[in-house]
């Protein structure tokens, strides 16, 4: 069971925009984007780089 990540409205909008830009869908990807966003203070550029790296890493381990 994972803990829900609390986001304000601005952060939720940013998460949705980044998910659309990167073609991500679903709860697992949303949790990934939200978690990375929290860690990187919702810096759009840093988030996109970190998310791409996480996705590449996830794909190579499947």
Buried (B, 14 or more C-beta within 10 A) or exposed (E): EEEEBEBEEEBEEBBEEBBEEBEBEEEEBBBBBBBBBBEBEBEEEBBBEBBEEBBEEEEEEE
